Amino acid sequence: MRATTTAGLVPADASALDRADRVIAGLGLPATGIDVADPATGAQIGRIADIDVDGALRAVETADAAGRAWARTTPRQRADVLHAWHALLVEHTEDLAHLITREMGKPLAEARGEVAYGTDFVRWYAEEAVRPAGNFREAPAGGSSILTRRAPVGLAVLITPWNFPLAMATRKIAPAIAAGCAAVVKPATLTPLTTIFAVELARRAGVPADLVQVVTTSSASRFSSAVLADARVRKVSFTGSTEVGRTLLELAGRNVLRSSMELGGNAPLIVFDDADLERAVEGAVAAKLRNAGQSCIAANRFFVQEGIADAFVEGVAERLADVRVGSGFGDGTVVGPLIDDRAVASMKAFTEDALERGAELRAGGSAIEGDGSFFAPTVLDRVPEGADVAQREIFGPIAAIQRFRTQEEAIERANATEFGLAAYVFTESLDRALNVADRIESGLVGINQGVPSNAAAPFGGVKQSGLGREGSAEGLEEYQSVRFYNIARRETA
């Protein structure tokens, strides 16, 4: 069956647009600099400063000075400030959500979900700040005691992506503050406004004005080369592509910087014959369409066992064909625009390549005409293993379905990638779920669910998907150095 595109785009609600624009007007943006556009219309919505290398290094100097004082504060002081920031973020939920939708495009309901998710990291690290890890034990040979404690690692450079402009910022900034570190934050130029607003709220909450510096620039490479060479920088955290991550690791290696890298993904979603069909379809749609598929943990390669495959494909195709596409401010919009026209061109290329290789189109399959960067949610069935869409990270609303016979085959094909960030398993057998999850080379696995992320869980990948973890207690440790004191003891009368 060859499908057609979704008919028409859901229009924006004018009052919601006005609210977003009022928030932007309150940011005090410069008159000249880098244009920021709304991907739903292509219209310019603001400008941000284009900071050069000298400006970036001044930000390093300023943050470093503030960080030396911040490192001497107590865990309770840092926790109280983070709690205050969390309260302000929650208070401004609607402002933040409207801003996210305006600059990034995701539906307003999803934007509110991102605010809840992003603010949860701030609350989590407010709580973790007063639980610093440490230990005390006797030396095995006797004669001394070993005391271990955690200290701030130092000034951190935090480089965030465009797809979750609040959550990816708070996931890095909050643990840095909790650990006693200063930060220089470089948001993506496609979606910088949410980060600028969130950091302003942090300052209102009591975070020292100089402690967190936001640097916007049109030259990410010059920024990275300069700041990572500065001896005052001791940590880098990056979320983005594996290609860029490799370059940053090379730069970080010159000064032996602590590094956290959350990089590319190619998530397998495996559906076994014994899966609950309704739950599998629901979970698969959530794992695919969250943020229009523009997520590093989005389900990328669907592996469906032959016995359930026809029913599963039919269910997913029906759901995606009925999805409402349009402005994130539109009534009932489920899928908003892609971030820009380059993303739309990529979806076209993926689809055309798969069809030329013999895949079957079951829903969508083309761009949607009109203003903005829209592509219809697409289902491709019987995708050959050699197709580009089966090999590369999609980052868009295409469900590429392949079929398998045995559990062993599914595991082997799931692991046949250089990436290892997320995976999904749908089965009603607890034994199979855990056995398969144990054998998949992935940092996180969603079992019978399509949205596994949680602030209380350690997020990160294996293989070429990255180093380190964000969230949970492990996320705080990324901003801490372990030190030990060997305390001599002698007998006394």
N, C-alpha and C positions, 0 to 999 in steps of 0.2 A: 504494500500500500504506500503510495506517495502522498505525503501530507502537504498541507498549505500552511502559510504563515498565520499567526494570530491576527484576527481582523481588528484593525484599529488600535489606537493607543489610548489608555486611560488618561484623561487630561488632569492637570494640576488644579488643586483647590487654591483659589486666589488668596484667601485669608492665611493659609499655611505659608505660601510664598512670602507674603508680607511679613509674617512673624520672623521667618528666617532672615529676611533682608534687614529687619530691624536689629537683629542680633549682630549681623555683619557690620552694620553701620556703627554699632557701639564698640567695635574693636579698635577704632582709631587707626585704620590702615593707611599706608602712604599713598600719595597721589600717583607715584611712578614706581615701577618695579616689575615683578613677574605677575602676569595675569592669571587669575583663578577662574575657571569656567564651570558652569553647571552642565554635567554630561547629559541631562535630559533635554536640554535646549541648545547647548553650545554657546549660550550667552555668557559674557563676562559678568562675574558677580563680585569681584574685588581684586585688589592687587596686594602683593606682599613685597617686603624689602628684598632686594637681591644683594646679599652680604658677601663681600669679597674675602679673600684669605686673611687680610689684616684684621678685618672685623671679626672673623671667626677666632683668630688667635687672641683678640682682646676679650672675647667671650670666655675662652679658656682661662685667661688670667683672672678675670673677674670671678668666675665660678670657683676656681681653685682657692682663691683667698677666702671666699665665703665657706668653702668646704672645710677648711682647716679649723674654723671656729665651730662649724656644725658637728664635726667629728667628736668634739668634746662635750656635746650635749648628752643628757641622760636618755636611756631608752624610753622612759615615760614622757619626756618632753617631745621626742620625735613622734611617739604614738599619739599624743594629744593633738599635735598639728595635723597628722594624717586623719584622725577622726574628724577634725574640723573641716578638712578638705573634702572628705567623704560626704559630710552633711551638706556642704555647698554644692557639690556635684549632684546630689540627689535633689536638692531644692531647685536646681536649674536643669532638671531632666528634660523638660520640653524644649528649652532653648538649645541644649546640646543636640537633642534628636533632630530638631528642625535644621540645625546647622549641618549635621552629618548628611541628612538627605539632600540638602541644597548643594553641597560641594562634592558629594560622593555618589548620590543617586539612589541609594538603597531605599526601599519602601519605609515610610515613617514608623510602621509597627516594628520592623526589623531594627531601625535606628534606635528606637526605645529599648529594644532588647540589647543592643550594643552598649547603651548607656548603663543598663543594669549590670551587664557583664563587666564593663570597664570600671565602674565604681566599686564593684565587689573586690577588685584587686587592691584598691586603696584601703578598704575596710580590713581585708585580710592582712595586709602588711602593717596596718596600725596595731593589729592584735599580735602579729609575729614579732614586732619590734621589741616587745617586753618579754620575749621568750628566747633570748640569745643562747645559742648552744655553747656548751663547754664541758669540761670533764676534770676530774681529780682522781689520781690513782697512785699507788705506790710503785716505785721503780722495782722491777723484778729482782734485781740484785740487792735491794735494800739500800739504806743510807740516804735516800732522797725521795721526794715526792714530785710528781709531774702534774702541773696545772696547765690546762689548755683553755684558750679563750678565743673569741672572734673579734677582729678589728676591721674597721672600714677599709676596703681595698684602695680607695682614693677616687680621684676625679674620673667620672664615667662619661664616655661619648655614646649617645643612644641614637640610633638611626632607625626610623620607623617607616612602614609602608603606607600606601594610600588606601588600602581596602578596609581597614578598621581604624580610622584616625583617632578615636578616643581610646579604645581598648588596648591597642598596641603601644600607645604612649603611657597609659597608667600602669600597664604590666611591667614596664621598665622603670618609670620614674618612681613609683611607690616603693619598691624594694630598695632602690638607691637611697632614697630619703630615710627609710627605716634603718638601713645599715649605717647611716652616718656619712653618706657620700654626696658630693656635688655632682651636677650633671649638665652637659651640653647636649641639647636635643636638636636633631635635624629631621624635621618631618618631611614627607614627600611633598614636592611643590604642587602636585595635583590636588592634595587635600590637606593644606596646612592650617586652615582656619580653626578647626575643632581643637587642635593641639594648642594653638595660641590662646584660645578662650579657656581651655582647661588649666593651663599654667597660670593664667591671670587669676582664676579662682583659687589656685593653690596659694598664690601670694596673699590674696584676701584672707585666706584661712590661717596665715601665720608662717608659711614657708618664707624664709628670708629672701628678699627681693633679688639678690644676686646669685642665690644657690642653684637655681635651674634656669639656664640660658637657652632660649630658642633661637636657632640660627636657620634662616631660610636662604637658599642660594640656588642659582641656576646651574652651578657646576659642582655636582656631588663629588666628582673625582678629585678636583683641586681641594675641596674641603677636607676630604678624607686623608689625602696625602699630607696636608699641612698639620691637621690636628693630631693625627695618630703618630706623627714624628715628634710631637712636643713632649718633653720629658715629664711634664706635669700630669699628663694623661696616663692612667693606670688600668683602664678597663674600656672595652668596646662591646656593645651589644647591638646586633643588627638583625632585622627581619626583612627578608627579600629573597632574591634569586640566588641560586647556588653559584652562578658565574660571578656575581658581584661579591658574594661571601668569600670565595677563594681569593679574590684580589685583596679584600680587607684583611684576611688572615695573613697574607704575605706582608702587608704593611704592619700589622700588629706584631708580627714575629720580630721585626727589627728592634722594637723596644720591649719585647717579651711581655705583651699586654695580656691580662686576663680577657678571655674572649667568649662571648655567647653568640651563637649563630643559629637562627631559626630560618632555614633555607627552603628550597623547593620541595614539592611533594608530587607523588603520582599514586594517590591512594587507591588500593584495590577495595572493592565492595563485593563480598562473596555471599551468595544466596544458595543455601542447600535445599534439597528437595523437601526436607522435613520442616522448613521454615513456615511460620505463620504468614500466609500470603499477604494479608492486609497490613500486618505490621511491617513486613519486608518492603512493600510498596511505599508505605508511609515514611519509613526510615530512609529509603533510597531517595525519595523526592526531597526530603529535608537535607540529606547529605549532599545532594546535587545542586539544589536551587538556592540554598542560603547565600545571600549576597550575589545572586545571579550566577553562582558557581565561581565567583571571584574570591576564593579562599584557598589557602595553602593546604587545608585538610578536606577540601571538597572531594567527594567520590569521583575518581577519574576513570578507573577501569572497572566495569561491572562484569563479574564472572558469575554466571547463573547456571545451576545444574540443570541438565536436560529435562528432567521430569517436571520441573516447575517453570521452565523458561517461557513457554508460550503464554501462560497465564500472567506471569510477572511482567513480560514485555507489554502485553495488552493493558495491564493495569497502569504501568508507568506512562505509556503512550497516551492513554485516556486522560490521566492527570495533567500531563504537560501540555496536551493540546487545549485544555480548558483553562490554563493559567492566564490570569489577567496581567497584561504587560503595559507599562506606561510610566508616567511620572511617579516618583516616590511619594508625592503629595496627592496622588489620585485615590479616589474611593475604591477600596478593594484591590489595589495593585499588589501583586505577589512578586513580580519580577520587574525591577527597574532597569535603567540603562546600563550598558557596559561603560567602563571608565572613559573610553574615547573611541574614535573611529578606527584606530589601529587594532583595538581588541575585536571590533566587528569584522575587520578584514581577516583576522586570524581565525575567527569562527567559520567564516566562509571557506577559507583554505582547508581547514580540518574536514569540513563536511564534504567538499568536492573531492578531496583525496580519498576519503573513505568510500564514497559512492563509486568512484572510478575503480576502486579495488574490489567492489562487489558487495559492500554493505547495503542494507535495506533501510530506507528512510521510513520511519513510522510516525513522526510528528515533527513539525517545524521545518527547519532546513534552510532558512534564508533570513536576511536582514529585513527589518520592518521599515517601510518608507516613512519619511517625515523628519522633523527636526530631532536632533539628539542621536545617541549611539545605541540603537536597539537591535537585538537579535532574538528571533523566536526560540523559545525553549525547544530543544531538538532531541529526538530519540533515534539512534542508529542501532539497528539490530544486526547480528551476525557480522560484526566488525572483524576483519582479518587482523591477525597479530601484527602484521607488518605495516598497518596503516599508521599515519602520523598521530592520529587521535588515540591510538592504543599505546603509543610509545612516549609521548611528550605530555607535559602538564598542560591541561586545557585552559583553565582559568576562565570558564564561561559556561553557559547553560546547555551543554551537550552531554547527554547520557550515551556512552559508547558501550554497547552490550556485546559480550562474548559468551560462549557456552562451554561447559565442561562436563566431564563424565564422573571422575573420581575425586575424592578428597585430596589425594596426593597430587593430582594434576593441578587442582586449584591452588594449592600451596606453592607448587613450583612456579606456576605462572605469576602468582601474586608477588613472589620474591624476585622475579626476573626484571629488575630495575635497579638503577644506582641509588634510587631514593628510598627512604624509610621513615616517613613522618607519621602518617595515619593509615589505618585500615579499618574495615567494617566487616563483621561476620553476623549473618542471620541464620539461626538454627534453633529448634526447640530442644536440642540435646545439650545439656550443660557440659557433659564430657567433651563432645565435639567442639563446642564453643571455646572451652579453655585449652584443649589440645591444639586446635588450629591457631588460636591467638598466641600460644607459646611459640609456635613455629614460624609465624609471620615476622619478618624482619622489619619491625616498625616500633616507633616510640610510644604510640598510643593506639588502642583498639577500641572501637565502639561495638559492643555486643548487643544486638537487637535494638540499636538506637542509632540515629543519624547525626546527633549533635552531642559529642562526648566532652567538649571543653568545659572546664570548671576552674575557678580561681584556686580551689583547694587542691588541685591535682598538678603534678609536674609535667608541663607541656614541653615537648621537644622531640627531635628525631634521632635516627641512627644513619649510618652510611653517609651519603652525600646530602642528607637533609639537615645536618647541623651538629652543633656541640652545645652542651649545657642544657639547662632547664629553666623555664619561667613558670611562675605560680608555685603554690605550696611552700613548704619550708625550704625546699631545694632552690627556689627562686631567690630567696634571701641570701643563701650561701654564695650565690654567684657574685655578690657584692661584698663579700667578706674574705679576709685572710685568716688562716688558722695560725695561731702563735702558741708556743708552749714555754713555760718557765720551769726549769729544773731547780727545785728548792732543796738544798743540802740539809740533812738532819744528823744530829749526833746525840748520843745518849747523855742525859743529865742526871745528876744525883738527886 
